Amino acid sequence: MKLLLAAIVSLFLLHTLGIPLSSNTRYMTIDQQLECYNCGSVGWNVESCNKTSICPPNNACFLSFSTTGMSGNYNLSCIDNKLCRDPSRKEKVSVPFYRFQCCYTNRCNKHWV
């Protein structure tokens, strides 16, 4: 009974934090810290990012891409889970094209999921 209750509470917390659940993907538990690519601006060449860092607790790995004129820019970093769930995030960025994603496994932020 205690195990079932613990499983239900864990699922509730994952859902509350906005962490997607999938049977074919392994996610970190809430108390673990992710290792994410962390390169700031790398222009068009996301593959040039090889630096990683350990994120603070309650952070996700983050990947964004934006364009201004003919320039494109990838940004790889850690981000607070709460910001991942902000539905108005795209509206707050004043560039012609902006896309972002958060992910929840080690080094998952180099490619779009």
Kinemage of the C-alpha trace (Angstrom):
@kinemage 1
@onewidth
@group {chain A} dominant
@subgroup {mainchain}
@vectorlist {calphas} color= white
{ca met a 1} P 0.000 0.000 0.000
{ca lys a 2} L 2.838 2.424 0.850
{ca leu a 3} L 4.502 1.662 -2.491
{ca leu a 4} L 1.293 2.419 -4.404
{ca leu a 5} L 0.838 5.686 -2.517
{ca ala a 6} L 4.466 6.663 -3.224
{ca ala a 7} L 3.969 5.936 -6.951
{ca ile a 8} L 0.811 8.061 -7.082
{ca val a 9} L 2.500 10.967 -5.297
{ca ser a 10} L 5.514 10.725 -7.653
{ca leu a 11} L 3.290 10.826 -10.739
{ca phe a 12} L 1.416 13.813 -9.335
{ca leu a 13} L 4.671 15.695 -8.693
{ca leu a 14} L 6.000 14.924 -12.182
{ca his a 15} L 2.757 16.176 -13.695
{ca thr a 16} L 2.805 19.307 -11.499
{ca leu a 17} L 6.364 20.128 -12.616
{ca gly a 18} L 5.352 19.746 -16.253
{ca ile a 19} L 7.568 16.735 -16.875
{ca pro a 20} L 6.082 14.641 -19.687
{ca leu a 21} L 5.468 10.981 -18.982
{ca ser a 22} L 6.243 8.332 -21.555
{ca ser a 23} L 6.810 4.613 -21.329
{ca asn a 24} L 9.691 4.723 -23.821
{ca thr a 25} L 11.680 7.609 -22.285
{ca arg a 26} L 13.674 7.562 -19.077
{ca tyr a 27} L 13.342 10.753 -17.026
{ca met a 28} L 15.352 11.887 -14.047
{ca thr a 29} L 13.674 11.834 -10.656
{ca ile a 30} L 12.785 15.162 -9.090
{ca asp a 31} L 15.669 15.225 -6.614
{ca gln a 32} L 18.337 14.519 -9.255
{ca gln a 33} L 20.151 17.215 -11.192
{ca leu a 34} L 20.465 17.091 -14.964
{ca glu a 35} L 23.623 17.495 -16.996
{ca cys a 36} L 22.793 19.778 -19.933
{ca tyr a 37} L 24.645 21.335 -22.824
{ca asn a 38} L 25.377 24.925 -21.860
{ca cys a 39} L 26.798 27.151 -24.604
{ca gly a 40} L 24.710 30.269 -24.780
{ca ser a 41} L 24.706 31.599 -28.326
{ca val a 42} L 26.241 29.332 -30.986
{ca gly a 43} L 24.813 30.869 -34.163
{ca trp a 44} L 23.569 28.314 -36.693
{ca asn a 45} L 25.956 25.558 -35.551
{ca val a 46} L 24.319 23.753 -32.629
{ca glu a 47} L 26.786 20.868 -33.115
{ca ser a 48} L 29.650 23.138 -32.034
{ca cys a 49} L 28.354 23.045 -28.458
{ca asn a 50} L 30.288 20.489 -26.414
{ca lys a 51} L 30.339 22.203 -23.012
{ca thr a 52} L 28.019 20.768 -20.355
{ca ser a 53} L 27.070 21.794 -16.850
{ca ile a 54} L 25.106 20.364 -13.948
{ca cys a 55} L 21.836 22.232 -13.554
{ca pro a 56} L 20.424 23.401 -10.230
{ca pro a 57} L 17.582 21.335 -8.734
{ca asn a 58} L 14.167 21.768 -10.400
{ca asn a 59} L 15.733 22.746 -13.737
{ca ala a 60} L 15.307 21.252 -17.190
{ca cys a 61} L 17.629 21.260 -20.178
{ca phe a 62} L 16.683 24.019 -22.619
{ca leu a 63} L 17.149 24.534 -26.372
{ca ser a 64} L 15.950 27.574 -28.267
{ca phe a 65} L 16.355 28.886 -31.782
{ca ser a 66} L 15.610 32.393 -33.007
{ca thr a 67} L 16.148 34.363 -36.179
{ca thr a 68} L 16.665 38.037 -36.885
{ca gly a 69} L 16.983 38.885 -40.554
{ca met a 70} L 19.356 36.328 -42.071
{ca ser a 71} L 20.971 35.479 -38.716
{ca gly a 72} L 20.011 32.408 -36.716
{ca asn a 73} L 20.976 31.603 -33.172
{ca tyr a 74} L 20.770 28.498 -30.986
{ca asn a 75} L 20.897 28.808 -27.216
{ca leu a 76} L 21.545 25.759 -25.003
{ca ser a 77} L 21.278 25.972 -21.235
{ca cys a 78} L 19.456 24.993 -18.056
{ca ile a 79} L 16.127 26.613 -17.240
{ca asp a 80} L 13.722 26.593 -14.304
{ca asn a 81} L 10.902 24.068 -14.837
{ca lys a 82} L 8.301 26.782 -14.220
{ca leu a 83} L 9.527 28.735 -17.254
{ca cys a 84} L 9.136 25.645 -19.440
{ca arg a 85} L 5.410 25.621 -18.746
{ca asp a 86} L 4.852 29.335 -19.470
{ca pro a 87} L 2.409 29.370 -22.430
{ca ser a 88} L 3.141 33.026 -23.200
{ca arg a 89} L 6.915 32.503 -23.460
{ca lys a 90} L 6.910 32.811 -27.285
{ca glu a 91} L 4.893 36.017 -27.101
{ca lys a 92} L 7.501 37.645 -24.812
{ca val a 93} L 10.297 37.303 -27.383
{ca ser a 94} L 10.421 40.037 -30.022
{ca val a 95} L 12.109 38.259 -32.940
{ca pro a 96} L 10.523 37.074 -36.213
{ca phe a 97} L 10.911 33.373 -35.405
{ca tyr a 98} L 11.387 31.760 -31.997
{ca arg a 99} L 11.144 28.114 -31.003
{ca phe a 100} L 12.094 26.474 -27.725
{ca gln a 101} L 11.856 23.165 -25.931
{ca cys a 102} L 12.609 21.794 -22.506
{ca cys a 103} L 13.677 18.212 -21.953
{ca tyr a 104} L 14.347 16.095 -18.900
{ca thr a 105} L 17.195 13.647 -19.539
{ca asn a 106} L 20.948 14.181 -19.409
{ca arg a 107} L 22.363 16.063 -22.437
{ca cys a 108} L 18.993 16.026 -24.233
{ca asn a 109} L 19.083 19.674 -25.372
{ca lys a 110} L 21.252 19.453 -28.478
{ca his a 111} L 18.541 18.240 -30.847
{ca trp a 112} L 14.804 18.859 -31.210
{ca val a 113} L 12.684 16.154 -29.681
